[in-house]
Every structure is written in C-alpha cells, then in structure tokens.
Amino acid sequence: MSGVVRKADGRTMGKRSEARAGKARFPDKRAVLMAAWVAAWMTSLTGLPAAQAAGPAPATAPAAASAAPAAGMPPVVDARNLYSEVAAGKFSPVVAGDLERIYVPNLRSNNVTVIDPATMKVVDKFKVGIGPQHIVPSWDLRTLWVTNNAEGRTDGSLTPIDPRTGKPGKAIPVDDPYNMYATPDGQSAIVVAEARKRLDFRDPKTMALQYSIDTPGCPGINHADFSIDGRFAIFTCEFSGTIVKIDLAGRKVLGYLKLTMPATRFKETPGAPRTLPGKVWEPGATELCTVTKGMPQDIRSSPDGKRFYIADMHADGVHIVDGESFTQVGFITTGVGAHGLYPSRDGKRLYVANRGSHKIHGPKLGDGSVTVIEFGSEKIVARWAVPGGGSPDMGNISADGKYLWLAARFDDVVYRFDTANGDVVKIKVDSEPHGLTVWPQPGRYSLGHTGNLR
C-alpha cells in the first residue's frame, strides 16, 4: 500500500508504505465468517434481512470522533448530529433566489434534463460534455458542476450551471472527472479521477490543478464522505471491494480496508414478476455469495460521525465501518444492488437505493427498491418497491424532506418517492440518467457529490 502526493508540476511530495498499516487494522476473519453465517441462519428463519455485527470494534477504538474542526472548516454545531444544519428550512442566504429544480445528467445522451418539481414537468434540456455522471454543488453553493468524465477518452470536462438561472456556462477541460467533492475548508475541489486511481485537488473556481494524491490500491475510486472534524475522508474502491482512508491535512493515504462479503445475497432473476402497485417490496430468494470481493458504491457518515455506511451492489447491503479504527463492525442486508445513500433531513434515517442488479449495466425493470434504515438502532424500518420493477440509483432528498428523488439508471426515468409512504411518481428523461441533484438544499456548505451538505 502506498499513497503518493504530487504537486501540480508532478513532483512527489511523500509516500506511506504498506507495512505501516499493520495487520491489526482488520477484524478476525473467523469471527467475521461466523457472524455472517449466523446472520444468514437468522434470515432463513425469519424471512427478513437482519442487521448483524461482523465483529466488535477493538477495545482501544475511540468512543467518538472529535468534533473540533480542522483548520478553516466551519464549526460543528451539534456533535451528536452532523446533519443538524441540513434540516428542513435551514437555507443559507446565498441560495435565496435560486430556481427550485431537479437537474438530471443523462450519461448516454450527453445532456442534462431540468425538471420543475412544483409542476413535475421537464422545463429545459441542454447539451454538456461527454459522459455526464453527476451534478455536484460547489462548496460555496454558487455553482452546480456537471462532471463529464468522457470514459475511455481524454476530453473530460466540467460544465458549470448557474443555479439562479438554471443555464449552463462554458465547460472547463478537466481530466477524468467521474465525481467531485470539496475539502471541508473549501480551499480545493477534489476531482475523483476514477480511471487514473487518483484524487486531483483543484482550485474550486478555475479548476487549476493544485496537487494530486495517487491511490494505487483503489481501482474504481468514486464516492466519499468526510469525518465529522474534517480531518480525513474515506473513498470507496468499486473494482477491488475495498475502501481507502485519506489524511486531508497530511495529503496522504492512511490505509486500505477490504470489505468482508456476507455469506448470502439476493438472487438476481431477470424477467421475474415485480412488485405490484400498492404492495410492499419483499425480499426474494437468496443464494450463496460466491463473489470474493464487493463493489462498494456510495458512503455516508452516521450522525455522530463514529461510523460510515457503505452501499455494496455485490453484497446487497450496507457495510458498517468504524471511522477512527478503520475496521468493519457490521453489515445490514437491504436489497439487490445496494447503491445510493441519503440521510433524512432530521438525521434519523438513511435511505438506501437498491439498483436492482449486481451488474454495472443492468436490465430494465430490475428488482429495484429503497430500504429505510433507522440510524439509532441500525434496523430496517421500511421497504419501498418500484411498482413493475426499476433501477433506483443516485439522487437526493427534497429541501423539505418530503420526497426522495432518484435517477433510474437503466429505465430512462427519474423517481420521486414520498418519504411518508414510499409512493412513487415517474418522469421520463433521456438515456441513462445518473447522479441527479435537487436544488436548492438546506445547509451551510457542500462537500460535493449530488449534494452532501453540512
């Protein structure tokens, strides 16, 4: 394991060797396997997915993440709930006058569809760069960036959208911007160069390169969340079944952690009957999980900052990792192809979008669903179906918390789930919608992705 930091001129700034990570980072393998077996046995008895521990955190692990913020980061208002400032109604004054819109990047159409949520109608559509993946609010909430990563090409770009007018500006050439985040102090935009196994720290206005951190042990680096104090970030590694911890101040890789797969997962059955309108999504048949590595996707912190939840589309659930000790401490089975994660406006629940397939390019009308987890108990409290099948992927919560908006990755629509009862409304968009954003949102600043505000 190594983490190499490079300045904009390419010079190496430092590296960390694998030997220093130490074997003590990882939970005992036998304990993990036994916990997974017990969970599978309980599931077979009850017919319900169970939240199970994959092994306790080490006794030396800190009881809580520090709430003292890193230099330059806005203060933590409530150390018990880092989502306290994204509650309904807590808008920053800078978003006053911004249009209320849903912005949808269509990966295969190379355009953005704009929806007015008040009328539920498409009100605009415009071309952007090649392969738009996500629409990312800037740290200062004044720009929505379309990340056009031009997969397999060299002409990636970022297209700015003015949230006051909803109109795009001139694109900026940027290498491989699959996704984008921001340092908690707002000094850098973090372009996730997935194909390069690299994080590029750039000027948040001009996108001029400041420095890079190489993550050679993280193929498919894509999604991230940040510690409550802003001192480290954890990124998911889609193609190795691992996650990587980044020291933001030290500009280095702290370690990698391979996620433990469950004993069983849901059986994917293309063309099988799907949930009917008005019915609750129920777990289907399971199979032995024979894949040796997961495919981790989105990641979000618990309200108190102690734990991180990682959606895994091969494991059909959410891994739980202690952020300070960087050890896996649990797993919650959710649904086929667990993918996107969105905390509720009150910070009490976590919405899990299950994309309905274990495949990167899944079928239409898959066994997609949404699972609702209660943060406090880590128990499932609701399951919502997509009537007739579908592929809920990435999105966000409405400003008032009443709706969960998600792109249907393989079905060329977007979904609006009612968070009170799971009712779904669909709106047609273009080809392969991906990381949509809802705007405006409550919060003081954005850490990126489709609107991870704090």
GIFEN-V170497 format. One record per run of one state. SS is the DSSP state (helix for helix, strand for strand, loop for the rest). FROM is the first residue (numbers start at 1). TO is the last residue. If there is no record, write none. Layout:
# GIFEN-V170497
ss=[SS,SS]
from=[FROM,FROM]
to=[TO,TO]
This chain:
# GIFEN-V170497
ss=[loop,strand,loop,strand,loop,helix,loop,helix,loop,helix,loop,strand,loop,helix,loop,strand,loop,helix,loop,strand,loop,strand,loop,strand,loop,strand,loop,strand,loop,strand,loop,strand,loop,strand,loop,strand,loop,strand,helix,loop,strand,loop,strand,loop,strand,loop,strand,loop,strand,loop,strand,loop,strand,loop,strand,loop,strand,loop,strand,loop,strand,loop,strand,loop,strand,loop,strand,loop,strand,loop,strand,loop,strand,loop,strand,loop,strand,loop,strand,loop,strand,loop,strand,loop,strand,loop,strand,loop,strand,loop,strand,loop,strand,loop,strand,loop,strand,loop]
from=[1,4,8,12,15,18,21,23,26,29,47,51,53,84,87,91,92,93,96,101,107,111,117,121,128,132,138,144,149,157,163,167,169,172,174,179,183,189,194,197,198,203,209,215,221,227,232,238,242,248,252,259,264,267,286,289,296,302,307,313,317,323,327,334,338,344,349,355,367,368,369,375,379,386,390,391,392,398,403,409,413,419,424,429,433,434,435,436,437,440,443,444,446,447,448,449,453,454]
to=[3,7,11,14,17,20,22,25,28,46,50,52,83,86,90,91,92,95,100,106,110,116,120,127,131,137,143,148,156,162,166,168,171,173,178,182,188,193,196,197,202,208,214,220,226,231,237,241,247,251,258,263,266,285,288,295,301,306,312,316,322,326,333,337,343,348,354,366,367,368,374,378,385,389,390,391,397,402,408,412,418,423,428,432,433,434,435,436,439,442,443,445,446,447,448,452,453,454]
